[in-house]
Amino acid sequence: MTIDLKTVDIKPLRHTYAHVAQYIGGDKTASRYQEGIMGAQPCANFHYRPTWDPEHELFDAGRTSIHMQNWYALKDPRQFYYASWTMTRARQQDTMEANFEFVESRGMVGLMSDELVNHALQVLVPLRHVAWGGNMNNAQICAIGYGTAFTAPAMFHAMDHLGIAQYLTRLALSMSGPERLDEAKQAWMVDPTWQALRRYVEDTLVLQDPVELFVAQNLALDGLLYPLVYERYVDERVALTGGSAVAMLTAFMPEWHDESSRWVDAVVKTMAAESEDNKTLLTQWVCKWEEQAATALLPVAELAFPSGGHRALDETRQQLRARLAKLGIGY
């Protein structure tokens, strides 16, 4: 018996969904990222306005003073949609689990001096409350922002902040014990070192404009905090004086900041390039919140660098300003 095998080429009637095609310029083959993000937000036929905010629709671009002709122009250079984000974070979680296991199995914390352990915990553990504020703020950006290209990465960012808070909690438990969490909370509530930063976090929690909140949290505060603490303090001070265990237990933070900064920069650069009005407003917000963030972080910098906190913060600010200049926002 002879069997004759043939192949049949079936041409698809269309290459992607209609709501995606209108954002990518016609019926082209869309990437997973484009299909997961573009046009996913409802934009018409709402049945009611939110009872807590009757002046706006459920999804309303009027909640921000920034104007965009196309909110889906705010693409994420990382191409994160839910699956790609979770797979990336899962790999990083595996690395962090290995780091914690290595530090604990080798007794690396015991090789550190008590003074260094105490100082590292004093600087790092209260920052779990700052990370919780970052979680709340990015969840708010997702809730009231416009366009899935902007709001979906904000939700991923919110959960990243929650993960950072959990890593700091676990660091305290690994290096000391649960009493350190209570001490850090008490410091966050009453210690003068932390009150300016606590006020900054609480002030941002009530911001009404989602893009201003994005600038205040993700660009101004995180743009100073992460290089100052996790690069300068952990990598350049703690690790070089016998605290390599701390660097391993916080390895996710600087890696995450470098990666997520690409998204933050892309959003701000695209918004600023849209119009002079956008650029002017973004510049005003950056100037306002960067100055307040620097003021709030100065006592923390002086705690981390007793003999050079002001200098370390100034160098970090210059680093941020160079980054802003590349985005078309200089001051």
C-alpha positions as CSV (number, residue, x, y, z in Angstrom):
1,M,0.0,0.0,0.0
2,T,1.3,3.4,-0.9
3,I,0.7,6.4,1.3
4,D,1.1,9.8,-0.3
5,L,1.6,12.5,2.3
6,K,0.9,16.1,1.3
7,T,1.1,19.4,3.1
8,V,-1.5,22.0,2.9
9,D,-0.7,25.7,3.5
10,I,-3.6,27.3,5.3
11,K,-3.4,31.1,5.2
12,P,-5.0,32.8,8.2
13,L,-7.8,35.1,7.6
14,R,-6.2,37.6,9.9
15,H,-2.9,37.7,11.8
16,T,-4.0,39.3,15.1
17,Y,-7.0,40.6,17.0
18,A,-8.8,43.6,15.6
19,H,-8.2,45.7,18.7
20,V,-4.5,45.0,18.5
21,A,-4.3,45.7,14.8
22,Q,-5.4,49.3,15.2
23,Y,-2.4,50.0,17.5
24,I,0.3,48.2,15.5
25,G,-0.6,49.6,12.1
26,G,-2.7,47.1,10.3
27,D,-3.2,43.3,10.2
28,K,0.4,42.3,11.0
29,T,1.6,39.3,13.1
30,A,1.7,40.6,16.6
31,S,4.1,39.6,19.4
32,R,2.8,38.1,22.6
33,Y,3.6,41.4,24.3
34,Q,1.5,43.3,21.8
35,E,-1.4,40.9,22.1
36,G,-1.2,41.0,25.9
37,I,-1.1,44.8,26.2
38,M,-2.3,46.7,23.2
39,G,-5.9,47.8,23.4
40,A,-6.7,45.6,26.4
41,Q,-8.3,48.4,28.4
42,P,-12.1,49.1,27.8
43,C,-12.6,52.6,26.4
44,A,-16.3,52.8,25.6
45,N,-19.8,51.7,26.7
46,F,-19.3,52.1,30.4
47,H,-22.6,51.6,32.3
48,Y,-21.8,54.0,35.2
49,R,-19.3,56.4,36.6
50,P,-17.5,55.3,39.8
51,T,-19.5,56.4,42.8
52,W,-16.3,57.4,44.6
53,D,-15.3,59.6,41.7
54,P,-18.4,60.7,39.6
55,E,-16.4,63.3,37.7
56,H,-14.5,60.6,35.8
57,E,-15.3,57.5,33.8
58,L,-14.0,54.2,35.1
59,F,-11.0,54.6,32.8
60,D,-10.4,58.2,32.2
61,A,-7.3,60.0,30.7
62,G,-8.5,63.2,32.4
63,R,-7.2,62.0,35.8
64,T,-3.8,63.3,34.8
65,S,-2.6,66.7,33.5
66,I,-0.3,64.9,31.0
67,H,-1.9,64.6,27.5
68,M,-1.1,61.8,25.1
69,Q,-2.7,61.3,21.7
70,N,-1.9,57.6,22.0
71,W,-1.4,56.2,25.5
72,Y,-0.2,52.9,24.0
73,A,2.9,54.7,22.8
74,L,4.2,54.1,26.3
75,K,5.7,50.8,25.5
76,D,7.8,48.8,27.9
77,P,11.3,48.1,26.4
78,R,11.4,44.9,28.5
79,Q,8.3,43.6,26.6
80,F,6.8,42.5,29.9
81,Y,3.3,41.0,29.9
82,Y,2.1,38.7,32.6
83,A,3.8,35.5,31.4
84,S,7.2,37.0,30.6
85,W,7.2,39.0,33.8
86,T,6.5,35.9,36.0
87,M,9.1,33.8,34.2
88,T,11.7,36.5,34.7
89,R,11.0,36.9,38.3
90,A,10.8,33.1,38.9
91,R,14.4,32.8,37.6
92,Q,15.5,35.7,39.9
93,Q,13.7,34.1,42.8
94,D,15.6,30.8,42.2
95,T,18.9,32.8,42.3
96,M,17.9,34.6,45.6
97,E,16.9,31.3,47.2
98,A,20.3,29.9,46.3
99,N,21.9,33.0,47.8
100,F,20.0,32.7,51.1
101,E,20.8,29.0,51.3
102,F,24.5,29.7,50.6
103,V,24.8,32.4,53.2
104,E,23.0,30.3,55.8
105,S,24.8,27.0,55.1
106,R,28.2,28.7,55.2
107,G,27.4,30.7,58.3
108,M,28.5,33.9,56.5
109,V,26.6,36.2,58.9
110,G,28.6,34.8,61.8
111,L,31.8,35.9,60.1
112,M,30.6,39.6,60.2
113,S,31.4,41.8,63.2
114,D,28.4,42.6,65.5
115,E,28.9,46.3,64.8
116,L,28.6,45.7,61.0
117,V,25.6,43.5,61.4
118,N,23.8,46.0,63.6
119,H,24.6,48.9,61.3
120,A,23.4,47.1,58.2
121,L,20.2,46.1,59.9
122,Q,19.6,49.7,61.1
123,V,20.0,51.0,57.6
124,L,18.2,48.3,55.6
125,V,15.3,46.9,57.6
126,P,13.2,50.1,57.9
127,L,13.3,50.3,54.1
128,R,10.8,47.5,54.0
129,H,8.2,50.2,54.9
130,V,9.4,52.3,52.0
131,A,9.0,49.3,49.7
132,W,5.5,48.8,51.0
133,G,4.8,52.4,50.1
134,G,6.1,51.7,46.6
135,N,3.7,48.8,46.3
136,M,0.7,50.9,47.3
137,N,1.7,53.8,45.0
138,N,2.2,51.6,41.9
139,A,-1.1,49.8,42.6
140,Q,-2.7,53.2,42.7
141,I,-1.1,54.1,39.3
142,C,-2.5,50.9,37.9
143,A,-6.0,51.7,39.4
144,I,-6.3,55.3,38.1
145,G,-3.9,55.4,35.2
146,Y,-4.9,55.2,31.5
147,G,-3.9,52.6,28.9
148,T,-2.8,49.1,29.6
149,A,0.7,49.8,28.3
150,F,1.1,52.2,31.3
151,T,-1.0,50.5,34.0
152,A,0.0,46.8,33.5
153,P,3.7,47.4,34.1
154,A,2.8,49.6,37.1
155,M,1.1,46.6,38.6
156,F,4.1,44.4,38.0
157,H,6.2,47.2,39.6
158,A,3.9,47.1,42.6
159,M,4.4,43.4,43.1
160,D,8.2,43.9,42.7
161,H,8.1,46.4,45.5
162,L,6.2,43.9,47.7
163,G,8.9,41.3,46.9
164,I,11.6,43.7,47.9
165,A,9.8,44.3,51.2
166,Q,9.7,40.5,51.8
167,Y,13.4,40.1,51.0
168,L,14.2,42.8,53.6
169,T,12.0,41.0,56.1
170,R,13.8,37.7,55.4
171,L,17.2,39.5,55.6
172,A,16.3,40.6,59.1
173,L,15.2,37.1,60.1
174,S,18.3,35.5,58.7
175,M,20.8,37.9,60.2
176,S,19.1,38.4,63.6
177,G,15.6,37.5,64.5
178,P,12.0,38.7,64.5
179,E,12.7,41.3,67.2
180,R,14.6,43.2,64.5
181,L,11.4,43.8,62.6
182,D,9.8,45.3,65.7
183,E,12.8,47.5,66.2
184,A,12.7,48.7,62.6
185,K,9.0,49.5,62.8
186,Q,9.6,51.5,65.9
187,A,12.5,53.4,64.2
188,W,10.2,54.0,61.2
189,M,7.6,55.4,63.5
190,V,9.6,57.6,65.9
191,D,13.3,57.8,65.1
192,P,14.2,61.2,63.7
193,T,16.4,59.6,61.0
194,W,13.4,58.2,59.3
195,Q,10.7,60.8,59.8
196,A,11.4,62.9,56.7
197,L,11.4,59.8,54.5
198,R,8.2,58.5,56.2
199,R,6.6,61.9,55.5
200,Y,7.6,61.7,51.8
201,V,6.1,58.2,51.5
202,E,2.9,59.3,53.2
203,D,2.6,62.4,51.1
204,T,2.8,60.4,47.9
205,L,0.1,58.0,49.1
206,V,-2.5,60.8,48.6
207,L,-1.4,62.1,45.2
208,Q,-4.3,62.3,42.8
209,D,-2.5,62.5,39.5
210,P,-1.2,59.1,38.4
211,V,1.7,60.5,36.3
212,E,2.9,62.8,39.1
213,L,2.8,59.8,41.4
214,F,4.8,57.9,38.9
215,V,7.4,60.6,38.9
216,A,7.5,61.0,42.6
217,Q,7.8,57.3,43.4
218,N,9.5,55.6,40.5
219,L,11.7,58.3,39.2
220,A,12.6,60.7,42.0
221,L,12.5,58.5,45.1
222,D,13.6,55.2,43.7
223,G,16.1,57.0,41.4
224,L,18.0,58.2,44.5
225,L,17.2,55.5,47.0
226,Y,18.4,52.4,45.2
227,P,21.8,53.7,43.9
228,L,22.5,55.3,47.3
229,V,21.6,52.3,49.4
230,Y,22.2,49.2,47.4
231,E,25.1,50.3,45.2
232,R,27.0,52.8,47.3
233,Y,26.2,51.5,50.8
234,V,25.8,47.7,50.4
235,D,28.3,47.2,47.5
236,E,30.9,49.9,48.3
237,R,30.8,50.0,52.1
238,V,29.3,46.9,53.7
239,A,30.6,44.3,51.2
240,L,34.1,45.6,51.3
241,T,34.3,45.5,55.1
242,G,33.3,41.9,55.5
243,G,29.6,42.0,54.7
244,S,29.5,40.1,51.4
245,A,26.6,38.2,53.0
246,V,24.5,41.4,52.9
247,A,25.3,42.0,49.3
248,M,24.2,38.4,48.4
249,L,20.9,38.8,50.4
250,T,20.1,42.0,48.6
251,A,21.4,41.1,45.2
252,F,17.9,41.4,43.6
253,M,17.5,45.1,44.4
254,P,20.2,46.7,42.3
255,E,19.5,44.2,39.5
256,W,15.8,45.1,39.6
257,H,16.4,48.8,39.7
258,D,18.7,48.7,36.6
259,E,16.1,46.7,34.7
260,S,13.0,48.6,35.8
261,S,14.7,52.0,35.1
262,R,14.5,51.1,31.4
263,W,10.7,51.1,31.7
264,V,10.6,54.3,33.8
265,D,12.9,56.1,31.5
266,A,11.0,55.0,28.4
267,V,7.7,56.3,29.8
268,V,9.0,59.7,30.8
269,K,11.0,60.2,27.6
270,T,7.9,59.4,25.5
271,M,5.7,61.7,27.5
272,A,8.2,64.5,27.4
273,A,8.6,64.2,23.6
274,E,4.8,64.3,23.1
275,S,4.5,68.1,23.7
276,E,6.2,71.1,25.2
277,D,3.4,71.3,27.8
278,N,4.1,67.7,28.9
279,K,7.9,68.4,29.1
280,T,7.3,71.6,31.2
281,L,5.0,69.8,33.6
282,L,7.2,66.8,33.9
283,T,10.2,69.0,34.6
284,Q,8.3,70.9,37.3
285,W,7.3,67.6,39.0
286,V,10.8,66.2,38.8
287,C,12.3,69.3,40.3
288,K,9.8,69.3,43.1
289,W,9.9,65.7,44.0
290,E,13.7,65.1,43.5
291,E,14.4,68.0,45.9
292,Q,12.0,66.6,48.5
293,A,13.4,63.0,48.0
294,A,16.9,64.2,48.5
295,T,15.9,66.1,51.7
296,A,14.1,63.0,53.0
297,L,17.1,60.7,52.2
298,L,19.8,62.9,53.7
299,P,19.4,61.6,57.3
300,V,19.4,58.0,55.9
301,A,22.6,58.8,54.0
302,E,24.2,60.2,57.1
303,L,23.2,57.0,59.0
304,A,24.7,54.9,56.2
305,F,27.8,57.0,55.8
306,P,28.6,58.7,59.1
307,S,31.5,60.6,57.7
308,G,30.3,61.3,54.2
309,G,26.5,61.0,53.9
310,H,26.0,64.4,52.3
311,R,28.7,63.7,49.7
312,A,27.4,60.3,48.8
313,L,23.9,61.8,48.3
314,D,25.2,64.6,46.2
315,E,27.0,62.2,43.9
316,T,23.8,60.1,43.6
317,R,21.9,63.2,42.7
318,Q,24.3,64.1,40.0
319,Q,23.9,60.5,38.7
320,L,20.2,61.0,38.5
321,R,20.4,64.4,36.8
322,A,22.6,62.9,34.1
323,R,19.9,60.3,33.6
324,L,17.2,62.9,33.4
325,A,19.2,64.9,30.8
326,K,19.1,61.9,28.5
327,L,15.3,61.9,28.9
328,G,15.0,65.5,27.7
329,I,14.3,66.8,31.2
330,G,17.1,69.0,32.6
331,Y,17.1,71.4,35.4
